Amino acid sequence: MTALRERMLEELRLRNFTPRTIRTYTATVADFARHFHQSPDKLGPEHVRIYQLYLLNERKLAWHSIQVHVSALRFLYVRTLKQRWFDTEVTKPKIRRKLPVLWSREEVAARLDITKNLKHRALLGLLYGAGLRIQEALDLKVTDIDSKRMIINIREGKGGHPGQVMLSSKRLEWLRAYWNQHKPKDWLFPGRRSDRPMYASAGNAFCHPLRKKLGMGKPLSAHLMRHSFASHLLDSGTDLRTIQLLLGHCDLETTARYLQVSQNRLHSTVSPLDELPARQAEAKKK
């Protein structure tokens, strides 16, 4: 391990970054160094610019992924190397947030009904019924399901924050059916190796065949179940602050995106045009 890598690891640990973020940041810096075949402390803002263009044009990464790479390099240069040029000379990508794609209640029910694999059904039930992120669900251990208090303990959510979500009776019934068949010992959703949880890529992989079976044109992924959970709660009258807590959002503005796709709010809002005393224009007779 180089002295620079060791120093960066120390800075990350001192700030209590999660192990996942540490792996991501150090892997990004290593990739940056390999791209130029030089140590990062010998590179400057023009190299960062060239690397950004490489990520965009050659690797075809999404803007969100490019932003993660830039954040890792910013930590290296600003926090570890104490360089001042990064914030003034490196272009920061502007992220345009898209509205979340949603499935209706009927579409979610059809998706769950067509899922015969008990493991997959239990996982989808957690994603939709509790609004978990895919990694939060896969990081669950059997002991995190508290059937006496009817809660699910999230030991490490996004940003390393712990939390709790509700456990409904139907979800518990599905989990018990899955447990009785597969008998997971440690991880609730183990991968091929029982000492490790399932990978998120595997958790998303079984979604695609379901989409074909249903003949749906909408995209389908594990995260869309989380989006649908939030939107359906909002349509049912749950206040935005409660939904924010259930989703584990730090910023209420992030949760407020669901206001833009709430069917009930869109349909129940009266257009000001409808309240005007203006008469309907009549077509002229030819």
C-alpha positions, -999 to +999 in steps of 0.1 A: +000+000+000+014+034-010+018+062+016-008+083-003-034+055-002-027+049+035-031+086+042-064+088+023-077+057+042-068+074+075-087+105+065-118+085+055-118+066+087-113+097+109-145+111+093-163+078+099-172+071+063-190+038+057-169+008+045-188+009+012-180+045+006-143+039+015-142+010-010-158+032-037-135+062-031-103+042-030-112+022-061-120+055-080-086+070-071-069+038-081-087+038-114-077+075-119-040+067-113-041+037-137-057+059-164-026+082-164+000+057-152+010+082-125+005+088-088-024+112-083-002+137-063+016+144-096-016+151-115-037+184-117-070+199-128-064+193-165-060+156-158-093+156-138-110+172-167-097+146-192-107+118-168-143+133-166-145+133-204-133+097-204-160+086-180-186+105-200-176+097-236-158+063-234-172+046-204-207+061-210-213+065-173-245+082-160-241+117-146-248+104-111-219+079-114-196+106-127-206+128-097-195+099-073-161+098-091-157+135-088-166+134-051-139+107-045-113+128-063-124+159-044-118+141-011-084+130-023-072+165-033-091+187-008-090+165+023-059+144+018-036+165-003-049+199+010-050+213-026-071+244-031-075+243-069-100+215-070-131+236-059-123+265-083-110+247-114-128+214-116-162+213-134-190+201-112-217+182-132-252+195-129-275+167-120-310+169-134-333+148-113-358+128-131-393+121-118-394+085-104-411+059-125-440+042-106-461+011-108-497+013-099-511-008-070-526-032-096-493-036-114-474-042-081-500-069-071-496-086-105-458-085-102-460-101-067-486-127-078-464-139-107-434-143-085-435-179-074-399-181-060-404-176-022-371-160-017-377-134-045-413-129-033-401-122+003-375-098-010-399-079-032-424-078-003-398-060+018-389-035-009-425-025-016-440-031+019-412-013+038-397+010+012-362-005+017-333+002-006-321-030-022-288-030-003-306-024+030-328-054+024-298-076+014-278-065+044-306-078+068-298-107+091-324-131+104-321-115+138-331-081+124-367-093+120-384-085+153-417-103+151-426-095+187-424-057+182-433-060+145-404-040+133-374-045+110-340-032+123-319-015+097-284-018+112-267+004+085-287+024+060-275+049+035-247+070+051-243+044+078-274+055+097-294+029+116-332+028+115-363+009+120-393+003+097-427-013+103-433-051+098-468-058+086-485-092+093-486-100+056-449-094+052-441-115+083-462-143+068-442-142+035-409-141+054-419-171+075-430-191+044-396-183+028-377-191+061-395-225+065-384-235+030-348-222+028-338-219+065-313-190+062-290-190+093-273-157+093-280-134+063-317-132+056-310-134+018-277-152+014-260-155-019-245-186-034-221-186-005-242-187+027-216-166+046-223-136+023-255-118+014-269-118-021-254-092-045-276-063-055-271-072-091-286-106-085-314-089-066-322-069-097-316-097-122-348-116-115-369-085-122-364-086-159-380-119-166-410-108-145-414-077-167-415-099-199-440-122-183-463-093-175-458-077-209-450-044-193-434-015-212-423+003-181-388-002-167-386-027-138-361-028-110-359-033-073-357+004-066-390+011-084-407-009-057-394+017-032-406+045-054-441+029-056-441+024-018-436+061-012-461+073-038-488+049-027-484+060+009-488+096-002-519+087-022-533+071+010-529+103+030-497+097+048-479+130+055-447+138+038-426+140+070-436+104+080-427+092+045-393+110+048-386+091+081-397+057+066-375+062+035-345+075+055-341+107+036-320+134+052-336+161+032-374+166+029-368+181-006-358+146-018-391+132-005-411+160-019-404+147-055-432+122-049-457+151-047-451+156-084-462+121-093-490+116-067-521+106-087-546+116-060-530+151-056-529+156-094-566+145-099-580+162-068-564+196-075-589+219-092-575+239-121-580+277-117-595+277-152-624+256-140-632+282-114-634+311-138-669+323-148-658+323-185-681+306-209-672+278-233-663+293-267-687+282-294-674+271-328-683+295-356-708+281-381-695+278-417 
